[in-house]
Amino acid sequence: MTTTPTAATIFDLFPFEATRQQAEALYRLEDFVSTDCTADASILRGAAGAGKTSLVKAVVDFLNQQEIGFCLTAPTGRAAKVLGYKTQVMAHTLHHALYVPIPQNGDSERVIMRLRDIEPTPHCVFIVDEASMLSDENDHEGMFCTPNSLLHDLIRYVKACNVHNKIIFIGDIYQLKPIYGESVALEAAYLRQTYRMGVQEIELNEVKRQAEGSSVLNLATDISERCRLGKAVGKLPIFELWNVTAALTYYVKQYAPNQLDRIVMIANSHRNVNWLNTIIRDRLGLTGILAVGDLVMINENVKVGDHTLVNGGTALVTQIGETKKVADLYFMKVTLQLSDFQGQAYNIRHWARLDALQSERGLIDGELLRSLVADRMKHNSVFRQDPYPWNDEFVGALRLRYGYALTCHKTQGGEWDEVIMHPWFMANDHRYVYTAITRARKRVLTWVKTYKN
């Protein structure tokens, strides 16, 4: 756990001169995390640039100083990694914090999860960043099959371990909703009525603009205001490249393999994501299904040795090896370079499923997966006795996607210096536009809508 110099109050740990709203938030959060406060949850809502990240860092350092236990989480691997980097404390996905997988003998694409055993703990504060992505509906079609909704299981687990445990939900109500359900974790009335929780609310709507990112924050503020007033998004006042060819040329010029958060393209559909990735790879001179220098995204949590690679993380292919066919699926031995939450690089070498790279959504036919599991049961005695995916190098192989262009949902929780937005989106989809724009630290671009791909 990070060591923080002793400080008198939480204000000493805030890195800037606090605004009026930030000062009030610090007071209320300092009070909330103490055992004397009877509230169960605190909701910290704020738009991009309002200082949520700085507040979270101050809270984490304060909890460390006061020797109060805490668990830092986010709904996705990408969001957890960004949170860990900004706080310099290890952050986990909610799935990792709440569940353990149950071995399955069937389709390995669906991971059946059970809630972790309830064990009494000292007073602990659970911090959930990007809580706008958290709904109270169970995703029956997703990769992870959980007993109940993430929100239900989170509250149940936290309070069962210690009735005095608390949850801080942090989020932005203007970001994309969850794929299933609504962003109810940021609604105090819902938590009070549905879960009988005592809830405090903290609202940050003063955007403290920093010179470096002011244009992005100005635009995001304008879109959130239009959403609040029910006005259309309208024509975005962002730099337009002449056409998609110019946009692709600009991307390739700015792309830096040693800085994976330098630039990203955000497209409106899986079809356009795949189309853009294909063209970018060609322009970068990358051939074959995978090549040295490829930017890839981890599309499924996987355990490789002592490392857990999380869904949404990015990596660089530094070496490719042999290709092997196992039960009608193709695999390639690859070496990936990744970085931890402190920015330290490390390498892993593992098999990657090539069939997933070639499919539109990164999915593999269930019958092929069942055949793979049956084959590995036959040939791998360790997996046969203990059928967790990581006990077989092919069942537990990497499922990768190209990482140059992504859907807006896949970028949530991440940040890049520059974002190039596909120009086709629904005219009144404020959340989509707001989320895409706020992925950029410095600049947002698009291209002229000359035709619809």
N, C-alpha and C positions, 0 to 999 in steps of 0.2 A: 504494500500500500504506500502511496506517495507520502513523503514526509513534508510537512508544512510548518514553517516557523510559527511559534506561539504568537497569537494575536488576541487583542482584548475583545473585539467584537467582529461580527461578520463584515462590517464596513471596512475593516483593515485589509480584508481579503479581496475586495472589489477593485479591479485594476484601473478604473477611471473615476472621475468625479461623477457621482450618481445624479441623475435627474430626479425631479420630485417623485415621479412614478417609480423609478428604480429604487430610490431610498425607502419608499413605503413598502415595496416588494421585499426588500432586504429585512426590514423590521418584521414583517409578517412571516417570512420564511424562517427567520431565526427563532421566532416564538413557536412556529408550527412544529419544528423538529424536536422540540423538548418534550419530555414525558408529561409535563404539566398541562400541555395543550390537549384538549379532548377531541379535537377534530381528527377524522380518519384520513382525509384526503385534502390536498391542496391542488388547485388547478391554476397553472400559470399560462395564460394565453397572451400571445403577442405577435405582431406582424414582423416581417423581415426587417432587421435593423433596429429593433426595439431594445435589444440587449439581453435576450433570453439566455444566450450561450454564456455571457459574462456572469449572469446571475447564477446559472447552474454551476459554473466553475467555483464561484464564491461559496455556494452551498456545500459542494463536495469538499472543498478545503476546510470549511468550518466543521463539517462532520468528522473529518480526519482529526482536526485539532481537538475536538471535544470527545474523541474516541467513541463516537456513536456509529454503530454498524450501518452500512448502506449497500445497496445493490444497484448498479448502474445498468439500465437496459434500454432497448429500442426494439420496435417491431421487426426490423430487417437487419441483415448483416451489414449492409452498406451504412445504414444510419448508426449502428452500434460502433462501427469502426471510426466514423467521423466524430462521434461523441467521445470515444476513448482518446482520440488524438487531441481534441480540444481541451479535455479535462486532465489528460495525462494519467488516467486511471482506466484499468481494464473494464470495458463494457461488454455485455453479452446480449444476444437476442433474447426476447421473451421466451421463445421456445426452449432455448438452452437453460434459462433460469427456472422454468416451471416444470419441464417434462423430461422424461427419459423414454427412448424408443422401445417398443416391444418387438422382439424378433418375429419375422413373418416368413412363411414358406411360399408365399405367392408372389404377387406383383410388387417388385421392389420400388416402383415409382411412387407408391403410396406408403408413407411412413406412419405407422400407427403409434400414437404417443399416449403415455399415461402420466398423470400428475405425480410429481415426486412425493416421496413419503413425507408426511407431516412430522417435523421434528421441532420441539420447543426451542426457540432462539431468544437471545437478549433483544432488547428494543432495537428495531432496525427500520431504516427508511428506504423504500423502493422508489427509485427515480426512473420515470418512463418518458424518454424523449420522443419526439415525433408522434405524439399521442393522437394526432388527427388521423393517423393510419389505423387506429384501433377501433373496432366496432364490437357490438354485442351479439353478432350473428356467427354461427359456426360455418366455416368454409368447407362444405362437403365435397368440393371438387378440387381443392388445392393439394399440394404435395404432402402436407402434414395433416393427419386426421387426429384431432384432439377430442377429449371427452365432451367439452363444452366450448363456448366461445372463449377467446383469449382473455377478454375482460372479466368474464365470470370466474375463470380459473385463477386469474391473477388475484382478484379480491379474496376469493376463498382461501387460496394458499397463504397469502400474506397475513390475513387475520387469524388463520388457524395456527400458524407458527407462533404468534404472539398477538394477543388481542390489542396490545398497545402499538403494534407496528403501523406504519403510515405509508402513504403513497403520494408522490408528487407527479402529477400529469402535466407535461409541458408540450405545447403545440401551437399551431397557427391555424385558425379556423378557415382561412382562405385557401389553404392547400387542398390538393385532391382528396376526395373522400376515399375510404377503403373500397376495394373492388366489390366487396359484399357489405351491405349495411351502411350505417351512418356513423359520423364521428362523435359518438355519445360519450366517450371518455372525457371530452372537454365540456360536457354539459352538466353543471352542478345539480340542476333540478332532476335530471335522469338518475344520477348516482344516489341522490337523496331518496327518491321515490322507489327505485328498483332495488337498491342495495341497502337502504336505511343507513346511509353513511352521513357523518357530519363532514361537511365540505366547506372549505374557504375558497374564494375566488380572487385571483389577482389578474388585472387587465393592464397590458402595456400597449398604448396606442401612440406614444410619442416616439417617432422614428429619429434616432440620433444618427444623422448622416455623417459618414466618414468620407473624406474627399475621394478616396480611391474607388469607392463603390457607389457614389451618390447617384449617378445616372440610372443604375439598376434599381436602387432603392426608391428613387423618385417615380420610376415607371411602376414598380410593384405597389407603391402607395396609391397611385392613381387608379390602378386596376382594382385594388381592394375597395377603394371609395366608390368606384362605379358599380361594383358588386353590391355594396351596401345600399346604394341608391336605386338599384334595379336598372341601371343604364347598360347599353351594349358595350362590349369591349372596344369596338371601333377599330380604326386603322392604327396599328402600333407605331409609335414614333421611334423606331429602331432602324439601324443601318441596313439598307437592302442591297444585297449583291445583285448583279444584273440578271443572273439565272442560276439554275441548279449547278451548271458546269462551273460557274465562278465560285459558288459556295463550296463545291468539292475541291477546287483548286486552293481556295483559302484554307480549308481544313488541312489539306496535305502539307501546305506551307507552314502552318502553325503547329502541327502535330509533333510532339517530342516524346520518343519512347522512354526517355529517362525522367519524364514528368507526366505521369499518367492522368493527372488532374488538370492538364493544360487546356484541353478543349474537348467538347463532346457535341455530337449532333443528336437532337431530339426529334423523333418522327412520330406521326400520329397513328401508326398501325404497325403490326409485326411485318406485314408485307413490305412497307416502305423501309423499315429498319433493315430487313434482309437485303433489299435492293441497294440501299446506301452503303451497307457494309461490303457488299460484293464489289462495288465500284471503287471504294476507298482502298480495299486490299489490292485491287488491280493497279491503282495509281501508285501505291507504295511499293509495287514490284513483288508482292507476296503471292506465291503460287501454291497449288495443292490445297488440300483441306486445312492443314495447319502448316505454318512455316515459322522458322526462327524470326523473331521480331514481331510476331502477331500479338496484338492487344486482345485479351480475352476476359470475359466476365464469368465468374463462378455462378452457375445456375442452379446449384443444389448444395446444401451443406454436406460436407464430406470430411471424414477424419483420415488424415494421412500421418501415420506415426504419432508424434506428440502434438501435431498441429491440427486444428480444426479450421477448415476453409469454409467461410460463410457465404451463403447465397447473397449475391450482389457485389461481392468483392471483385477487384480487378487484378490482373496479373499479366506479366510479359512472358511470352514463350522464348526461352533462351537456348533450348536444345530439343531436337526431335530424334526419336530412335525408331525401333522396329515397329511394324504394323502386324497385328495378329487378328485372326477371325475366330471368334468363340461363339458357338451356338447362333450362327447367322448374324451376329453383330460384329462390327469392326472396332478395334482399339489400337491406339498409338501410344507408345511410351514417350512422355514429354517431361521436360524440366521447366518449371515455372519459377519466376522471380516475383515475390510478393513483399509486402511490408507490414509490420505490426503497427499497433496503435501509437507507438512512439516514433514511427517512421523508419525503423530499422529494417533493412532488407534481409530476406532469407530465401532459400531455394527449397523446393520440394520436387521429387521425381516420382511420377505415378502414371498409371494408365489413364487415358482419356477416351471417352466414348465418341467416336467419329460420327455415328448415326445421329446423335443429338445435334451436332453442329449443322447438319444438312437438313434438319426438319424446320418447319416454319416457326414453331414456338419452342423448340428445344425438347420436344416430347418424343417418346419412343412407343411404338405399338405395344399394348399390354401383353399380347400373346408372345411377342419376341422377348419381353422381359421375363415372363414365366418360363420360357424355354431356357433362358440364361440361368435363372435360379435353379431349375431342375438339373441343368448340366453341371453347375458348380456344386450342387448337393452330391452329385455322383462322383466328382473328381477331387473335392476338397473336404477332407474329414473334419477339419476344424470348423468350417462353415456349417457342415452337416450337424455337428453337435451344438453349435452356438450360432444360429443364423442371423447375426447382425451384419449389415452391409460391409462394415469395415473389416470383417473377418475373411473377406474374399476380395482380391485385388481387381476383379472384373465386375462383380456386383457393386462394389464400392468405388468404381472408377469415377473419375472426374466427368461431370457433365458441364460443358463449356458453351458459351455463346461468344460471338465476336463482340468487341466492346467499343467500337468506334461510334456507332449510332445505337441509341437505346430508345425504348418507349419512355414516356413521361413517368409512368408508374415505377419503372426500374431505376429512374434517376432519383426518386424521392429519398431524402436523407443525405444525398451527396452534394458536392460542390466542385465546380470547375472554374478556371479563370475566364474562359469564354464559352458561350453556348450558341450554337447555330440551330435555330428552330425551323422545322419544316413549316412552310407557310399555310398549309391546309389544316384548319381546325374549326370547330363549330363556333359561329359568330358570337354566341353568348356563353361560351364555356370559360367563365372567369377563372375558375379553379385550375383548369388545365394551363391556361396562359400564365397565371400567377406562379404556379409551381414551376413551370419551365423557366421562366425569367429569373426566379429567385435561386435557381441552381448556379447562376453566374456570379462570380465575385467581382468581375471587372466590366464585362461587355456582353451584349446580346446582339446577334445578327440573324437575318433571315435572307430569303431571296425573293425576287419578284414572281408573283403567281402567273406564270405564262401558260401553264397547262396543269392538269390534275393527273398525277401519277397513280 
